[in-house]
Amino acid sequence: MTDAAGQSFQPQRGDYVAIALILAVVYFGLGPAIAFPDRFAWLADAWVQGEWTVAVQGFPDELIPAREDGRYFVAYPPLPAVMLVPLRAAFGASFGSRAACRCFCILAVLIFGGVLARLVQRNIGPTLSKLDWYLWVFALGLGTAVWDSATWAGDWHYAHAVAVSFFLAALQEYFGLRRWWSIGVFIGLAMMARPTVAFTGAFFLLAAFEMPISKQLLRSRVLLIVGPLLAVALLAAYNALRFGDPLDFGYDRMTLRGEGLALMNAYGQFNPIYVPRNLYWFFFAPPAPTSDGAFPYLSYDPHGLSVLIASPMFLLVAVSLWRQGRQRIVWSSLVGIALCLMPLLMYFNTGFAQFGHRFSMDYLPLLLLLAFMGASVTRLSFTRGLLIASILIHAWGLLLVSPSQQTRAWHPSVIEINMNNQTPTPTPDM
């Protein structure tokens, strides 16, 4: 993407404030009035009371039964709950995962604005006018799975928002002062929300040893792994305290129903048999007519929608791989994305319910990096068109299509898994 002006725009404090205010209006003002179970808030409150488990009335969705009747462990990694403890103390018990998720989604977008500025300073990617900087920032906030997470704002979305914020902070540090210990800390924090980010973090490991270095520089690079190792140790200790086994996350005992229960019982949490199914929903699933045939006439299946259809801006990733594939930063990003996709493709859950590909949040920062680099070798008008199209498509999916209009359609020839000839029944609680 070329700019006749030649001089890149450098955002000021007022620009970040404007972005934050606009996103706050969209995220808090246009989100659906759906109350998901707030497991992280329950866990934060339990810790304050000196408990490791939570008490639940009704069906304990996605919780792990404890020895005591009526009490359950929260399955998810703990950092989002840890962060809710001071937030609930400061803002009250009404401040839960829903509000925290939207705040972290805004934070992620603001950090990305800083990443863009540092990329330009390092002559990576195109030069940016003020308009283009705003377009890229809003494309993340309103044209990717970030908007989907902020819209639904359940506890699993909150975990994604925390992880992507810290990973973007690691990228900002890498393209800024490049303190390796700091990068490691950010990756470790992201792992404490979404452990799969550890695979995406291979990008930094490859970057750390991209050239021969002295013993002194080697010592500084080694500091990169301290944060992730500490995260692994803390997660292991957390598991040991809950279940007596540092390697036991308890997911195999998690209470599920509907499709999730059927798949888990048939094939387990991770299985290569899920790969074709997830490939379809992540990258190939098309839109479909609305279930009632009414406006806006086109809908989607909440199992997923191709990330390239939901966010056509990521077509620029292919441009980057084609035109710049020999650059180390490109193939290091590709390795990080591929490693992260390995467990996601073998996972029993597509991310349902969602618009687009929710699990892309685990490697979204590297997709953005590759897309931005690809924009440097495409026409400015083409790049702007893709960014605007991503925002408009998400506005269609998240603002115009009501949940009752979503198309619940299986495609047996492509993704249905045979479970004694019984078609799984989707539930929105997965």
C-alpha positions as CSV (number, residue, x, y, z in Angstrom):
1,M,0.0,0.0,0.0
2,T,1.6,3.2,-1.1
3,D,0.8,6.7,0.1
4,A,1.6,9.7,-2.0
5,A,2.3,11.8,1.1
6,G,5.2,9.5,2.0
7,Q,5.0,10.6,5.6
8,S,3.3,8.3,8.1
9,F,0.8,9.6,10.6
10,Q,1.9,9.3,14.3
11,P,-1.1,8.9,16.6
12,Q,-1.5,11.2,19.6
13,R,-3.2,10.8,22.9
14,G,-6.4,12.3,21.5
15,D,-6.6,9.7,18.7
16,Y,-6.5,6.9,21.2
17,V,-9.2,8.6,23.4
18,A,-11.4,9.0,20.3
19,I,-11.0,5.3,19.4
20,A,-11.8,4.2,23.0
21,L,-14.9,6.3,23.2
22,I,-16.3,5.1,19.8
23,L,-15.6,1.5,20.6
24,A,-17.2,1.9,24.1
25,V,-20.4,3.2,22.5
26,V,-20.5,0.3,20.1
27,Y,-19.5,-2.5,22.5
28,F,-21.5,-1.3,25.5
29,G,-24.4,0.3,23.6
30,L,-25.1,-2.2,20.8
31,G,-24.5,-5.6,22.6
32,P,-27.3,-8.1,23.0
33,A,-29.1,-8.3,26.3
34,I,-28.0,-11.9,26.9
35,A,-26.7,-12.9,30.3
36,F,-24.2,-15.8,30.1
37,P,-23.1,-17.7,33.2
38,D,-20.3,-15.6,34.7
39,R,-18.0,-18.3,35.9
40,F,-14.9,-16.0,36.3
41,A,-16.9,-13.7,38.6
42,W,-18.1,-16.6,40.6
43,L,-14.5,-17.9,41.0
44,A,-13.2,-14.4,41.9
45,D,-15.8,-14.1,44.6
46,A,-15.1,-17.6,45.9
47,W,-11.4,-16.8,46.2
48,V,-12.2,-13.7,48.3
49,Q,-14.2,-16.0,50.6
50,G,-11.3,-18.5,50.8
51,E,-12.9,-21.2,48.5
52,W,-11.5,-23.0,45.5
53,T,-15.0,-24.0,44.2
54,V,-18.2,-22.3,43.3
55,A,-21.8,-23.1,44.3
56,V,-24.2,-23.3,41.3
57,Q,-28.0,-23.7,41.1
58,G,-29.4,-25.3,38.0
59,F,-27.3,-27.1,35.3
60,P,-23.6,-26.5,35.9
61,D,-22.6,-25.7,32.3
62,E,-18.9,-26.3,31.6
63,L,-18.0,-26.7,35.3
64,I,-16.1,-29.6,36.9
65,P,-17.8,-31.4,39.8
66,A,-16.0,-31.2,43.2
67,R,-16.3,-33.7,46.0
68,E,-18.8,-31.6,47.9
69,D,-22.4,-31.8,46.6
70,G,-23.5,-28.7,44.7
71,R,-19.9,-27.3,44.3
72,Y,-17.8,-27.1,41.2
73,F,-14.4,-26.1,39.9
74,V,-14.2,-23.6,37.1
75,A,-12.4,-25.3,34.2
76,Y,-10.8,-22.3,32.6
77,P,-7.3,-21.0,33.2
78,P,-7.4,-18.5,36.2
79,L,-5.9,-15.2,35.1
80,P,-9.2,-13.6,33.9
81,A,-10.7,-14.4,37.4
82,V,-7.6,-13.0,39.1
83,M,-8.0,-9.7,37.3
84,L,-11.7,-9.6,38.3
85,V,-10.9,-9.6,42.0
86,P,-9.6,-6.0,42.2
87,L,-12.0,-4.8,39.5
88,R,-15.0,-6.1,41.4
89,A,-13.6,-4.5,44.6
90,A,-13.3,-1.2,42.8
91,F,-16.5,-1.1,40.8
92,G,-18.8,-3.4,42.7
93,A,-20.3,-6.9,42.2
94,S,-22.1,-5.8,39.0
95,F,-18.7,-5.5,37.2
96,G,-18.2,-9.0,35.8
97,S,-16.8,-10.8,32.8
98,R,-19.2,-8.9,30.4
99,A,-17.8,-5.5,31.3
100,A,-14.2,-6.7,31.7
101,C,-14.3,-8.4,28.3
102,R,-15.4,-5.3,26.5
103,C,-12.8,-3.2,28.3
104,F,-10.1,-5.6,27.3
105,C,-11.3,-5.6,23.7
106,I,-11.0,-1.9,23.7
107,L,-7.5,-2.2,25.3
108,A,-6.4,-4.7,22.6
109,V,-7.4,-2.3,19.8
110,L,-5.6,0.6,21.5
111,I,-2.4,-1.5,21.8
112,F,-2.7,-2.5,18.2
113,G,-2.7,1.3,17.3
114,G,0.7,1.5,19.1
115,V,1.9,-1.6,17.3
116,L,1.1,0.0,13.9
117,A,3.0,3.1,14.8
118,R,6.1,1.1,15.8
119,L,5.9,-1.0,12.6
120,V,5.9,2.1,10.5
121,Q,8.9,3.4,12.5
122,R,10.8,0.2,11.7
123,N,9.8,0.5,8.0
124,I,7.7,-2.6,8.2
125,G,4.6,-2.5,6.1
126,P,3.1,0.6,4.3
127,T,3.3,4.2,5.3
128,L,0.1,5.3,7.0
129,S,-2.0,8.5,6.6
130,K,-4.3,9.4,9.5
131,L,-7.2,7.9,7.6
132,D,-5.4,4.6,7.1
133,W,-4.3,4.4,10.7
134,Y,-7.9,4.8,11.8
135,L,-9.1,2.3,9.2
136,W,-6.6,-0.4,10.4
137,V,-7.5,0.2,14.1
138,F,-11.2,0.1,13.5
139,A,-10.7,-3.0,11.2
140,L,-9.4,-4.8,14.2
141,G,-12.1,-3.5,16.6
142,L,-15.0,-3.9,14.2
143,G,-13.9,-6.2,11.5
144,T,-12.5,-9.3,13.3
145,A,-13.5,-11.7,16.0
146,V,-12.8,-8.9,18.5
147,W,-16.2,-7.4,17.8
148,D,-17.9,-10.8,18.2
149,S,-16.2,-11.3,21.5
150,A,-17.2,-7.9,22.7
151,T,-20.7,-8.4,21.5
152,W,-21.4,-11.7,23.3
153,A,-18.9,-11.0,26.1
154,G,-19.2,-14.4,27.9
155,D,-16.4,-15.6,30.1
156,W,-14.7,-17.6,27.2
157,H,-14.8,-14.3,25.2
158,Y,-13.3,-12.5,28.1
159,A,-10.4,-15.0,28.2
160,H,-9.8,-14.4,24.5
161,A,-9.7,-10.6,25.1
162,V,-7.2,-10.9,27.9
163,A,-4.9,-13.2,25.8
164,V,-5.0,-11.1,22.7
165,S,-4.3,-7.9,24.6
166,F,-1.2,-9.3,26.2
167,F,0.0,-10.9,23.0
168,L,-0.3,-7.5,21.2
169,A,1.6,-5.9,24.1
170,A,4.4,-8.4,23.4
171,L,4.4,-7.4,19.8
172,Q,4.5,-3.7,20.7
173,E,7.5,-4.4,23.0
174,Y,9.2,-6.5,20.2
175,F,8.9,-3.7,17.7
176,G,9.8,-1.1,20.3
177,L,12.4,-1.4,23.0
178,R,12.7,-5.2,22.5
179,R,13.3,-6.1,26.1
180,W,13.1,-9.9,25.9
181,W,12.2,-10.4,29.5
182,S,9.2,-8.1,29.1
183,I,8.1,-10.0,25.9
184,G,8.3,-13.2,27.9
185,V,6.2,-11.8,30.7
186,F,3.5,-10.7,28.3
187,I,3.4,-14.1,26.6
188,G,3.2,-15.8,30.0
189,L,0.3,-13.7,31.0
190,A,-1.5,-14.5,27.7
191,M,-0.9,-18.2,28.4
192,M,-2.6,-17.8,31.8
193,A,-5.8,-16.9,30.0
194,R,-5.5,-19.0,26.8
195,P,-2.7,-21.7,27.0
196,T,-2.8,-22.2,23.2
197,V,-1.1,-18.8,22.9
198,A,2.1,-20.6,23.9
199,F,2.2,-22.1,20.3
200,T,1.7,-18.7,18.7
201,G,4.5,-17.4,20.9
202,A,6.9,-19.5,18.8
203,F,7.1,-16.4,16.7
204,F,9.2,-14.7,19.3
205,L,11.4,-17.7,19.9
206,L,12.3,-17.8,16.2
207,A,12.8,-14.1,16.2
208,A,15.1,-14.2,19.3
209,F,17.7,-16.3,17.5
210,E,17.4,-15.0,14.0
211,M,21.1,-14.3,13.8
212,P,24.4,-15.3,15.4
213,I,24.7,-13.5,18.8
214,S,27.3,-13.1,21.5
215,K,27.1,-14.8,24.9
216,Q,25.9,-11.5,26.4
217,L,23.1,-11.2,23.9
218,L,22.3,-14.9,24.3
219,R,21.7,-14.3,28.0
220,S,19.2,-11.6,27.3
221,R,17.4,-13.8,24.8
222,V,17.1,-16.6,27.3
223,L,15.1,-14.3,29.5
224,L,12.4,-14.6,26.9
225,I,11.4,-18.1,28.1
226,V,11.2,-17.1,31.8
227,G,7.7,-15.7,31.5
228,P,6.2,-18.7,29.7
229,L,8.0,-21.2,32.0
230,L,6.6,-19.3,35.0
231,A,3.1,-19.5,33.4
232,V,3.5,-23.2,32.9
233,A,4.6,-23.6,36.6
234,L,1.7,-21.5,37.9
235,L,-0.9,-23.4,35.8
236,A,0.6,-26.7,37.0
237,A,0.4,-25.6,40.6
238,Y,-3.2,-24.4,40.1
239,N,-4.1,-27.9,38.8
240,A,-2.3,-29.6,41.6
241,L,-4.1,-27.6,44.2
242,R,-7.5,-28.4,42.6
243,F,-7.1,-32.0,41.5
244,G,-3.8,-33.2,43.0
245,D,-2.2,-33.6,39.5
246,P,-0.3,-30.7,37.8
247,L,-1.2,-32.1,34.4
248,D,-4.9,-32.5,35.0
249,F,-7.0,-29.5,33.7
250,G,-10.2,-31.4,34.5
251,Y,-11.8,-30.9,31.0
252,D,-12.6,-34.6,30.6
253,R,-14.9,-34.3,33.6
254,M,-16.5,-31.0,32.6
255,T,-20.3,-31.0,32.6
256,L,-21.6,-30.6,29.0
257,R,-24.8,-31.1,27.1
258,G,-26.0,-31.4,23.5
259,E,-23.4,-31.5,20.8
260,G,-20.5,-30.9,23.1
261,L,-21.4,-33.8,25.3
262,A,-22.0,-36.1,22.3
263,L,-18.6,-35.3,20.7
264,M,-16.7,-35.5,24.0
265,N,-18.2,-38.9,24.8
266,A,-17.6,-40.2,21.3
267,Y,-14.0,-39.0,20.6
268,G,-12.7,-37.0,23.5
269,Q,-11.5,-33.4,23.8
270,F,-8.8,-33.6,21.2
271,N,-8.9,-36.0,18.2
272,P,-7.7,-35.8,14.6
273,I,-11.2,-36.8,13.5
274,Y,-12.3,-33.2,14.2
275,V,-9.8,-31.7,11.8
276,P,-12.0,-31.8,8.6
277,R,-15.0,-30.4,10.6
278,N,-13.0,-27.6,12.1
279,L,-11.2,-26.7,8.8
280,Y,-14.6,-26.3,7.2
281,W,-16.1,-24.0,9.9
282,F,-12.9,-22.0,10.4
283,F,-12.0,-21.4,6.7
284,F,-14.6,-22.5,4.2
285,A,-18.1,-22.2,5.7
286,P,-20.3,-19.8,3.6
287,P,-23.2,-17.6,4.5
288,A,-26.8,-19.0,4.0
289,P,-30.3,-17.6,3.7
290,T,-32.0,-16.4,6.9
291,S,-34.1,-19.0,8.5
292,D,-37.3,-17.0,8.1
293,G,-36.5,-15.6,4.6
294,A,-36.8,-12.0,5.9
295,F,-34.4,-9.0,5.9
296,P,-31.4,-9.1,5.8
297,Y,-32.1,-12.2,3.7
298,L,-28.5,-13.6,4.2
299,S,-27.5,-15.3,7.5
300,Y,-24.8,-17.7,8.8
301,D,-24.5,-20.8,10.9
302,P,-23.4,-20.1,14.4
303,H,-21.0,-23.1,14.2
304,G,-18.8,-20.7,12.2
305,L,-18.2,-18.6,9.1
306,S,-15.0,-18.6,7.0
307,V,-12.6,-16.1,8.5
308,L,-11.8,-14.9,5.0
309,I,-15.5,-14.2,4.3
310,A,-16.1,-12.6,7.7
311,S,-12.8,-10.6,7.6
312,P,-11.7,-10.3,3.9
313,M,-8.9,-8.0,5.1
314,F,-7.0,-11.3,5.8
315,L,-6.7,-11.9,2.1
316,L,-3.7,-9.7,2.5
317,V,-2.1,-12.5,4.4
318,A,-2.0,-14.5,1.2
319,V,-0.4,-11.5,-0.6
320,S,2.3,-11.3,2.1
321,L,3.0,-15.0,1.9
322,W,3.2,-14.9,-1.9
323,R,5.2,-11.7,-2.3
324,Q,7.3,-11.6,0.9
325,G,7.5,-15.2,1.9
326,R,11.3,-15.2,2.1
327,Q,11.3,-12.6,4.8
328,R,12.0,-14.2,8.2
329,I,9.3,-12.2,10.0
330,V,6.7,-13.7,7.5
331,W,7.6,-17.3,7.9
332,S,8.1,-16.9,11.7
333,S,4.5,-15.6,11.8
334,L,3.4,-18.5,9.7
335,V,5.0,-21.0,12.0
336,G,3.4,-19.4,15.0
337,I,-0.1,-19.5,13.3
338,A,0.4,-23.1,12.1
339,L,1.5,-24.4,15.5
340,C,-1.5,-22.7,17.2
341,L,-3.9,-24.2,14.7
342,M,-2.8,-27.7,15.4
343,P,-4.6,-28.1,18.8
344,L,-7.5,-25.9,17.6
345,L,-8.2,-28.0,14.6
346,M,-8.2,-31.2,16.7
347,Y,-10.5,-29.6,19.4
348,F,-14.0,-30.9,19.9
349,N,-15.6,-27.5,19.7
350,T,-15.7,-25.2,16.7
351,G,-16.1,-22.1,18.9
352,F,-19.9,-22.3,18.7
353,A,-21.8,-20.0,18.9
354,Q,-20.0,-17.3,17.0
355,F,-19.8,-15.0,14.0
356,G,-16.8,-15.9,12.0
357,H,-13.9,-17.9,13.6
358,R,-13.7,-17.1,17.3
359,F,-10.6,-19.2,18.0
360,S,-8.7,-17.0,15.5
361,M,-8.2,-14.7,18.5
362,D,-5.4,-17.1,19.7
363,Y,-3.3,-16.1,16.7
364,L,-5.0,-12.9,15.5
365,P,-2.0,-10.6,16.2
366,L,0.1,-12.6,13.8
367,L,-2.6,-12.5,11.2
368,L,-2.7,-8.7,11.6
369,L,1.0,-8.5,11.2
370,L,1.0,-10.5,8.0
371,A,-2.0,-8.6,6.6
372,F,-0.3,-5.3,7.3
373,M,2.9,-6.4,5.6
374,G,0.8,-7.6,2.6
375,A,-0.7,-4.1,2.4
376,S,2.7,-2.7,1.5
377,V,2.7,-4.5,-1.9
378,T,-1.0,-3.8,-2.9
379,R,-2.9,-0.8,-4.1
380,L,-4.0,1.6,-1.4
381,S,-7.6,1.5,-2.7
382,F,-7.7,-2.3,-2.6
383,T,-6.4,-2.4,1.0
384,R,-8.9,0.2,2.1
385,G,-11.7,-1.7,0.4
386,L,-10.8,-4.9,2.3
387,L,-10.7,-3.1,5.6
388,I,-14.0,-1.3,5.1
389,A,-15.6,-4.6,3.8
390,S,-14.5,-6.4,7.0
391,I,-16.2,-3.8,9.1
392,L,-19.4,-3.8,7.0
393,I,-19.6,-7.6,7.0
394,H,-19.3,-7.7,10.8
395,A,-22.0,-5.0,11.1
396,W,-24.3,-7.2,9.0
397,G,-23.6,-10.3,11.1
398,L,-23.7,-8.8,14.5
399,L,-26.2,-6.0,14.1
400,L,-28.6,-7.1,11.4
401,V,-28.9,-10.8,11.7
402,S,-30.9,-11.8,14.8
403,P,-30.2,-15.0,16.7
404,S,-33.6,-16.4,15.5
405,Q,-32.5,-15.8,11.9
406,Q,-29.3,-17.7,12.1
407,T,-29.2,-20.8,9.9
408,R,-28.7,-24.1,11.8
409,A,-27.6,-26.3,9.0
410,W,-25.3,-29.3,9.0
411,H,-23.3,-30.3,5.9
412,P,-22.9,-34.1,6.3
413,S,-20.7,-34.6,3.3
414,V,-18.1,-32.2,4.8
415,I,-18.2,-32.1,8.5
416,E,-20.7,-34.3,10.2
417,I,-19.1,-36.9,12.5
418,N,-20.9,-40.2,12.6
419,M,-22.1,-41.0,16.1
420,N,-24.3,-44.1,15.7
421,N,-26.3,-42.2,13.0
422,Q,-27.3,-39.6,15.6
423,T,-27.0,-35.9,14.6
424,P,-25.7,-33.8,17.5
425,T,-28.1,-31.2,18.8
426,P,-26.4,-27.8,19.0
427,T,-26.7,-25.7,22.2
428,P,-25.7,-22.1,22.6
429,D,-23.9,-22.8,25.9
430,M,-20.8,-24.3,24.4
